[in-house]
Structure formats: structure tokens, C-alpha cells
Amino acid sequence: MRIFKAVAVGAGYFSHYQYEAWGRIPEVTLTAFCNRDPHRAKVITDRFGIPNHYTDFREMLDKERPDFVDIITPPPTHLEMTGIAAEMGINVICQKPLAPTFEDAKAIVRSADQAGIRFMVHENWRFQPWYRHIKKLLDSGIVGDKIHSMYFRSRMGDGWGEDAYLNRQPYFREYPRLLVYENGVHFIDTYRFLAGEVREVYSVLKKLNPVIACEDAGAVVFKFESGVTGLWDANRYNECNFENPRYTFGEMLIDANGGSIRLYLDGRVTAQPLGRPEQDQPYRHEDRNFCSDCCYTTQRHFVDCLLGGKQFETHGHDYLRTLAVQEAVYTSAQEGRPITVRYCSAQSD
């Protein structure tokens, strides 16, 4: 069995999900991690038993010489870190948000291309089991062969009051972009996974909590090249009526020419062909790790593609298409009009 030597950088809240998932992938041995905060580093060492800790990223790569590095740090660090790894010929899986700006994101992808390394964005939403199941149901034709509309409603309830986003991610309060940049981008990518490319968007973004810096509510209409109409209706201020709002993050309705598919807050998926009652569509999901173990599934995909020489679903150039839609959403909100999505390559201006 091929064993990949891996290292990681980062020790924040979300990194724990990724470290835990690497520990369950037998083809990966995580030999070291990097973090400058001694307290956070000790927590990672004690909890996950990673043998080597570094405070300097380049030194870690130089001494460990891994097959790949998992970058789990804030977005402003990604361009430099990916550049260092690329320069050393080391493959990269990088957490989202990919970069603070679209230009930086293109530069990240460009540096990976120029070095010839394998590069994947850790975009785990499309790897959540309900979306994989919904995709299979759509492909099976259980509700027809033409999607009319896709609607997702999300109410997280973690963004109201002075302590918005709690101790988990308090830095969200200071982000210059928040709802779409941090959370909405997941749904843009998932909508693309389910319905294809987006042609045009119209968005209204708002700030509901006065103590934060930017938008925490939004409604976005997507027009797809296939003719599908999508709506994403979300805010992080108001609460949902399910005990774990972070399981599915909301509920979905897909209408098609032969019926409807629904995702419920507890992960239940149903199909209702026209003229027939709604029926459960059983599949395996569990409240494990994050969003039914989607970090594991994402990282498993990364390793499987390395082993098989296949293209990652969320490779750099594909993810730039997701980010092009994100940019159009912000432009639409700023200008108050529909915006045609401008897709471009990493080399374009």
C-alpha cells in the first residue's frame, strides 16, 4: 500500500476536524505540523499525537520533505504558503476561503500550475453525504430530467449579540466580507456541483448585527446556463428550529419536471414524484466530525486522486469558477443590478 508522508500548518478551531480525519486515512502518515502559538500547538500534539512541531513553515517543509501539505491557516497566508510549497515541489490541499481577493486566488492557482504540483481546495460542502445522495437521485431521473429550481434556506443563529460567533470564530466580527465569503461560497460550489455553471446573479446583502463589520444576511438569485433558477436565502442572525443548526446548515428544495427532492435539517432526504406521496430516500449519514464527516470524505477524495492520478473535483481552476460567481454576487449587491458571471483563467487579468 502506498503511504503518503504529510504535514500540516494551522491549529485553529477547524483544523481539529481535519487532523482527526487524517488519522483515519491509512495511506497518510502525518509526521509534523506548524504553528507559532505554543498553547494551541500543545493541544494539537496532545490530542492527535503528531510527532513533530515546528514554528517555521519553510523549515518544516525543508526538514520533513513531505508528499503534500495541508494548509489550514487564515486566507491571507495561503498565497505565500502555497508559493513556498510549489517552489519545493510539494503538493497542496488548501482550506477555503482560498484568498482575501480574487487576484490572490488566481495567483495561488498560477503558482501551482507553474510548479507542476497537485493542488486542491478543501471545499467540503459538495462532499457532504446528502449532496452526494441528491446528485445520484437527480442523475437517476427519479424526479425527471430537467431541474426547474433549487432553493436553500439557512438560519444559523450564531451571529446575534455582542458575542457573535462565540469563542469558536470571533474573528468573523471583523471580516470585511462575511456571509458569502465564508459560508455562501460553499453553496455556490454545491449549486455548481448539482446544476452546472451559473450565468447570472442578482443579490441583496445586509448587516443585521450592528456590532460586526459586514454582511450577515443575504438573498441571492442564480440563473444557470441550463435554465435552472437558484435561490439562496440565508442569515446568521436568526435561529432555526432544529437542535443542531450546524448539521446540514439549512434545508433544500429542488423542483424538477417530474417532481421534487427535499433535504431536511436532520439530514433526511425525500423524493416526491408528481402525483405520488413524498418518500424517504435512505442513505448513510451520521453526526460525526463536521457535517456528517465531510472533512474525511473530502480528504479521502484528495488521497484517492493522488493514488489514481485523477483530477480533483475542486482543483484550482474549477474553484476559480466558484470564486468568479462569488465576485459577481458582491458586485451585484454593490451595484443593485444583475451581474453576468465573468469566468476567467488563472492567467487572465
N, C-alpha and C positions, 0 to 999 in steps of 0.2 A: 504493500500500500504506500502510495506517495504521501510523504509528510511535508507540509509547508511550514517553514520557520517564519513566525510572525512577531511583530512588535506593535505597540500602540502608543498613542500620545493623547493625554487627557485624563482627568479624574473627576469630572463634574457629575452632576445628577444623572444624566442619561448614559454616561459611559458604563455604569454598573450593569445596565441591561446588555450592553454589547460584550463586556468581559464575561458575563455569565454565559452568554450564548457561545462564545468561542470555546469555552470549556467543555461544551457538548459536541463539538465537531472533531471527530477522531483524526482527521487528516491535517489538523492545525495544532502546532505547539507554540504557545505564546511565551516567548522567552524573556521579554522585557517590556517595560512601559516607561514613559517620560512624563514628569510633572514637576513644577517648581515649588508647589505647596507641600511642605513636609507632612502636615496633618492629613491632607487628602491622600497623599502617596501612601502613608501608613495604612489608611483604611483599605486602599486597593490591595496592598501587599497582604494584609491580614485576611481579607475576605476571599481573595481569589488565588493567593499563593503564587503569584508571578515572581520568579526568582530574582530578576534584576531590575533595579530602579535607577533612572538617570534624570538629571535636571537639564541636560542639554540635548536637543533633538538630533543635531548633526552627529554628535559624539555617539549617541545610541545607534544610529544607522551605521556609522563607520565601524563600531566595535562588534555589533551583532550581525551585520550583513544579512538581513532577513530577505525572504522571498517577497513579502509585502508588509506594508504598514497600514494600520487602521488609524485614521486621523479623526479624533473625537473632540476637537477643540472649537472655540468660537470662530465664526466665519472670517473675521479679519486676519486670522493666522493661516488660512488654507492656501492662499496663493504662494506664500513663502515656503511653507512646508511641502506642498506638492512639488514646487520647483526644486527643492533640495533632494527629495526622493527621486524625482525624474533624472536629475543630474547624476545620481548614483545608480540609475538603472533599476530602481526598486518599484514594484507595482504598488498601487494605492487604491484603497477604498476610503472614501471621504464622506463625512457626515454633512447633512444639509442643515441650515441654509448653506449653499455652496460658497457664496461670497457676498460681501456687502453691496456690490454693484454688478450689473450685467457685464460691464467691461472686464472686471476682475474674473468673473466666471469664465468668460471666453479665454482669458489669458491662462487660466488653470488648465483648461482643455487643450489649448495650444501647446503648453509646455509638455503635457503628457504625450501628445502626438509627436512632437519633435524628438522626444527621447525614445519613443517606441515602447513605452511601458503600458501595461494594462491598467485602466482607470475606470472605477465605478463609483457612482454616487450612492451613499447609503440612504436611499429613498425607500423606506419600508412600508409605506401605505398600501401600494398595489400588491404587496406580499401578504397582507392580512388575509386570513383564510376565507372570510366572507366575500371578498372581492374576487379571489381566485375561483370560488364556487359560483358567484354570479356570472363571471366571464364564461365559465363552462355551460351554465344554463342558457345564456344568450346564444352561444355558439351551437347549442343543441337544437335551437328553434322552438323551445317549449312555449314561448310566448310570441312566436312569429319570427320574421326575418328582417324587420325594419323597426328600429327604435324611434319612437316619437319624441320622448323627452326623458330627462334624468333630473331628479330633484334630490338634494340633500339638505337636511335641516340639522343644525348643531347649536346647542346651548350648553356651554361648559361650566358656567357658574364659578369659575376660579379667578375672575378678574374684577370683582367689585370690592369697594372699600379701600382703606389706606394700605392694607397688607395684600394687595392684589398679587396673584400668582405665588403667594405664600413663600415659604423658605425654599421651595423647590426651584423656582426660576424667577427670583425677584428682579433680575436684570431686565426682564421683559418690560418693566415700567419705564425704562429709559430708551428702549429701542426707537429709532427714528421711523421705522416701519415695523408693524407687528402682525396683525391678524393674517394678512395674505402672505407676507414674507415668511412667517414662522409656521403657520398652520394651513392656510389656504393653498399654498404651493403643493401640499400633499394631495389635495383633492383635484387640483389641475392635472397633476400627473396621473392620478387614478382615473379621472374622466377621460384622459387621452388613452389610457390602457383599455377602457371599456368601449369607447365610442369613436376613437380616431382623432384626427387633428382638428384643432379649433381654428375657425376662420376669422371670427369677430367676437369682441366682448363689449359689454356695457356694464359699468359698476357704480355703485353708490357706497362709499365708505364713511364711517362715522366714529367719533370718540365718545363713548358713553361714560367712562370713568374719568373724572376731571384730574385725578392725581397722576395719570400716566401721560406719556409723551405723544402717543399716536393712536391710530385706529384700532378699535377692538370690536367693531361690528361692521358687517357688510352684506350686501346682496349683489351677486354677480350673475349676469345672463351670458351664456356662451352659445354662439352659433357655430356648429360643427360643419366641416366640409361635406359630411354625409347627409346633412339636413336635420340632424338631431338638434333639439334645443335643450340646453342645460341650465339649471338654476342652482346656485349655491347660496344658502341663506344661513348666516352664522353670526353669533356673537359670544364673547367670553364673559359677559357681564351677567346675563340672566341664567337661571338654573334649569336643568331638565328634571324630569320626574322619575329618574332611574338611579339606583343607589351607586352605580359606578359609571359616571359620565365619560370616563376615560377608557371604557372597554371598546365601544365602536365609535365614540365621539359624536354619535348622532344617528339619524335614521334616513333611509333612502327609499325612493320610489322610482321605478323605471317603467314607463308605459311604452308598449310596442303595438304593432298592428295585430298581434294575436293574443294580447293580454298584458299582465303586469307582474313585476317582480318587486318584492319588498324586503328591506333589511330593517330589523327591529333593534332597539337599544341593547337587548340581551344577546345579540348575535343570531337570532332566529332569522332564517331566510325562507320566504314563501314564493310560490308562483300561483297566479290566478289566470288561467287561460280564459278567453272570452266565453261567457255563457256557462262557466263552471265555478264551483266554490274554490276559495283560496286553500292551498295545500302546502304543508311543510315540505321543504326540500332538505332532508337531513345531510349533514356533513360534520366533520370533526372540527371542533374549536373548543378552547379551554382558557380559563383566566390564568394564564401563566406568563411570567416575564412582562412584556409590554404588548398590549393589544393582541392577545392570543398568540404570543410567541413570534411576532413578525420579525423581530431582530434576528432570531435564529434562522427563520426562513430566508431572509434577505442575505445573511452571511453564508448560509448553505448554498444559495444560488451563486454567490461570488466564487466559492470554492469549486463548485461543480463546473462552472465555466472555465476556471483556471485548469482544472483537470481535463476537460474535454476540448479546450481550445475554442469554445463558443463565445459569441458576443454577449456581453451583459445586457439585460433589458434596460438598465438605467446607465448605459455608458455615457461618456461625456457629451457627445454630440446629440444624443437623444435628449439628455437633460437640458441642453440649451434650448430645445424646443419648448419644454415646460417653462423655462425661465422667460422665454420670449412672450408667452401668454401672461405670465406674472407681470411683466413690464407693461403690457397692454392694459391690464386691469388697473394698475396705478395711474397710467396716463388717462384712461377713461374717467376715473374718479376726479382727477385734477381738472380735466377739460370739460367734463359734463357731457360727453358725447360718446357714441360707439366708436371703437377703435379696431381697425383691421390689424390682425397679428402679422408682424414682420419677422419671418423666420430668417435666420442667417447662420453662417458657419463661424467657427472659432477664428477664422482668418479675416472675416469681414469687419468693417467698421460699424 
